[in-house]
Amino acid sequence: MRQIYTSPRPENIDRVAAMLGEHGIECSIENRSNWNKRSYERFSYSQRKENRDRWEQVWVSKADDYTRARTLLREVGIEPVIRHGEELALARNPTPEMRRGSVANRVRRIVMLAVAGAFVVVMLRYMGLI
């Protein structure tokens, strides 16, 4: 089984599961709470710190149907779930703060290598090898 779609809205989950079922793709819904259902809750898709693992999820049961399910979702205009998708997007398009951090790390490494090299030269001179 592989996850294909996730959403905080149960209506969206039901629609995607019904669409996949119409096309003969066997799927299951995980993280569904029948006894503690919220009637209405304001949420934001752009909220980055929210734990999306608690959202309801649609999983494709057979691995052979996964590519068909992905193409169906893309045809409808939904981008299927990509494992660690947000981290991949940040790695491909780093923010200015991340760029500054990586430059600072490179400078620290170069300085540490220079100090280590100077230490090796001093030790070799002390031992009389140079």
C-alpha positions as CSV (number, residue, x, y, z in Angstrom):
1,M,0.0,0.0,0.0
2,R,1.2,3.5,-0.8
3,Q,-0.2,6.9,0.2
4,I,-1.7,8.8,-2.7
5,Y,-3.6,11.7,-1.1
6,T,-4.1,13.5,2.2
7,S,-6.4,16.3,3.3
8,P,-7.8,17.7,6.5
9,R,-11.3,17.8,4.8
10,P,-13.2,14.5,4.9
11,E,-15.2,15.6,1.9
12,N,-12.1,15.7,-0.3
13,I,-11.0,12.3,1.0
14,D,-14.4,10.8,0.1
15,R,-14.3,12.4,-3.4
16,V,-10.9,11.1,-4.2
17,A,-11.7,7.6,-2.8
18,A,-14.9,7.5,-4.9
19,M,-13.1,8.7,-8.0
20,L,-10.5,6.0,-7.6
21,G,-13.2,3.4,-7.0
22,E,-15.0,4.4,-10.2
23,H,-11.9,3.7,-12.1
24,G,-11.4,0.2,-10.5
25,I,-8.5,1.2,-8.3
26,E,-8.8,-0.4,-4.9
27,C,-8.0,2.0,-2.0
28,S,-8.4,2.4,1.7
29,I,-8.8,5.4,4.0
30,E,-6.5,5.8,7.0
31,N,-6.6,8.1,10.1
32,R,-10.4,8.4,9.9
33,S,-12.1,9.0,13.2
34,N,-15.8,8.1,13.2
35,W,-16.5,8.8,16.8
36,N,-14.7,12.2,17.2
37,K,-15.7,13.9,13.9
38,R,-15.3,17.7,13.8
39,S,-18.3,19.4,12.3
40,Y,-16.4,22.5,11.2
41,E,-12.9,23.7,11.8
42,R,-10.9,26.5,10.3
43,F,-7.6,25.4,8.9
44,S,-5.1,26.6,6.4
45,Y,-3.3,24.6,3.7
46,S,-0.4,27.0,4.0
47,Q,0.2,26.3,7.7
48,R,3.6,24.6,7.6
49,K,3.9,23.6,11.3
50,E,0.8,21.5,11.4
51,N,1.3,17.8,11.7
52,R,-0.1,16.4,8.4
53,D,0.3,12.8,9.6
54,R,-2.9,13.2,11.5
55,W,-4.9,14.1,8.4
56,E,-7.1,11.6,6.7
57,Q,-5.2,9.7,4.0
58,V,-6.1,7.7,0.9
59,W,-3.9,4.7,0.3
60,V,-3.8,2.7,-2.9
61,S,-3.9,-1.0,-2.0
62,K,-2.1,-2.5,-5.1
63,A,1.2,-1.2,-6.2
64,D,0.3,-1.9,-9.9
65,D,-2.6,0.7,-9.6
66,Y,-0.4,3.4,-8.1
67,T,0.8,5.0,-11.4
68,R,-2.8,4.9,-12.8
69,A,-4.0,6.6,-9.6
70,R,-1.3,9.3,-9.9
71,T,-2.3,10.1,-13.5
72,L,-6.0,10.3,-12.6
73,L,-5.3,12.8,-9.8
74,R,-3.1,14.8,-12.1
75,E,-5.8,14.9,-14.7
76,V,-8.2,16.3,-12.1
77,G,-5.7,18.9,-11.1
78,I,-4.5,17.4,-7.8
79,E,-0.8,16.9,-7.2
80,P,-0.4,13.5,-5.5
81,V,1.5,13.2,-2.2
82,I,5.2,13.1,-2.5
83,R,7.1,11.7,0.4
84,H,9.0,14.5,2.1
85,G,7.8,16.9,-0.6
86,E,8.2,20.1,1.4
87,E,11.7,19.2,2.3
88,L,12.5,18.5,-1.4
89,A,11.1,21.8,-2.4
90,L,13.1,23.6,0.1
91,A,16.3,21.8,-0.9
92,R,15.7,22.6,-4.6
93,N,14.8,26.3,-3.9
94,P,16.5,27.3,-0.7
95,T,15.4,30.5,1.1
96,P,18.0,33.3,1.5
97,E,18.4,32.4,5.2
98,M,19.3,28.8,4.2
99,R,21.8,30.1,1.6
100,R,23.5,32.2,4.3
101,G,23.6,29.3,6.6
102,S,25.2,27.0,4.0
103,V,27.8,29.7,3.2
104,A,28.6,30.1,6.9
105,N,29.0,26.3,7.3
106,R,31.4,26.3,4.3
107,V,33.5,29.1,5.8
108,R,33.6,27.2,9.2
109,R,34.8,24.0,7.5
110,I,37.5,25.9,5.5
111,V,38.7,27.6,8.7
112,M,38.8,24.3,10.6
113,L,40.8,22.6,7.8
114,A,43.2,25.5,7.8
115,V,43.7,25.2,11.6
116,A,44.1,21.5,11.3
117,G,46.7,21.9,8.6
118,A,48.6,24.5,10.6
119,F,48.5,22.1,13.6
120,V,50.0,19.3,11.5
121,V,52.8,21.5,10.2
122,V,53.6,22.7,13.7
123,M,53.7,19.1,15.0
124,L,55.9,18.0,12.1
125,R,58.3,20.8,12.8
126,Y,58.3,20.0,16.5
127,M,59.2,16.3,15.7
128,G,62.0,17.5,13.3
129,L,60.5,16.0,10.2
130,I,60.3,19.3,8.3
